[in-house]
Amino acid sequence: MNSEARVMSMSPVPASEEKRRGRKPSEAKDKGPLILFFLAEGRPTSEQIVLKEKFGSEGAVMVEAFKRGEPYYRIEVWQSHAVVNDGVVAIEKEPVKMQT
């Protein structure tokens, strides 16, 4: 019986052929609206929702909503503006960006 170990060299995979893990970088973050996360005061009714506590991320509000057994609210912020094209006025929306 042979007690020698055999080592074979492996050729490195070029970076372009490597499979990247995780999410793909997205330009959607730059193009999307400002998104805010809240917990509401009391239980939601069909008439009115009073937003009480603001959270910095969806993960943080999800955890707190889970602890309290309450729903959370995800608000997208948009601005409407008029566009005139060949004498026809149309109202369009554009995302409001976070102010830095």
N, C-alpha and C positions, 0 to 999 in steps of 0.2 A: 504494500500500500504506500502511496506517495503522500508525504506530509507537507508538501509545498503548496502555498496559496498562490493563486494566479490572479494578477491584477490587470484589468484591461482599461486602457485610457478611453475616456468618452470625449467626443468632440463637443465643444460648447455650442449651444443653440444661439444663433444670431438674435439680437434683441427684437428685430422685426417679426420673428417667428414665435417668440415667447407669447404664451397666452396670458393676458393680464386678468387679474381677478378683481372683483368688485364692480362698482358702477362705472359706467363710462362718463368721462367729463361731459358736462352738458352746458350749452349756452342758454338753456331755459332758465337758469337761475338769474341771468342778467335780463332776460326778457319778460319774466313773470312779474306779477303784481306784488306789492308789499303784503305780507301775510302776518296776521296778528292772532294770538291765542289767548282765550279767556275762559274763566269759570264764571257762571252766572250767580246772581243772588237768588236764593230759594229755588223752587222747582219751576221749570219752564211752563208757561201757559200759552194758549193759542193767541192771546191778545198782545202780550208784551214780554220781552226778555230784557232784563237789566244786567248788563255785563259788569262784573265786580272786580275780579282779580285778573291782571294781565300777566302772562308768562312769556319768557324769552324764547322758548323753543317748544315744539310740539311734544317732544319727549317728556319735558318737565310737566306740562299740563296733563299729559296722558297719565303719568304716575299719580299726580294729585287727584285727578278725576277718579281714578281707580280706587284710591284710598277712601275717598268720600262717597263712592257709589253714585256719582253724578255725571251728567254729560259735560263735554267741553265744547267750545265753539271755536271754529277756524274761520277767520274773517279775511277775505281778499279785498284789497282796496284798489278801486278803479276810478278813473276820471273820464267823463264824457266830453266830447268836443264836436263842433260842427265842421263838416267838410262840404265844400261847394264844388260840384263837378258838372260842367255844361249847364249851369243854371239850376241844377237839382241839389237840394240840401239833404245831406244824410248825417245822422248822428252816429258817431263811432266811439268806441271806448279804447282807452290806453291804460296800461298799468301805471299805478303810482309807485315810484321807487322809494326805497328807504333813504331818508336824509342822513348824510354822514357829517 
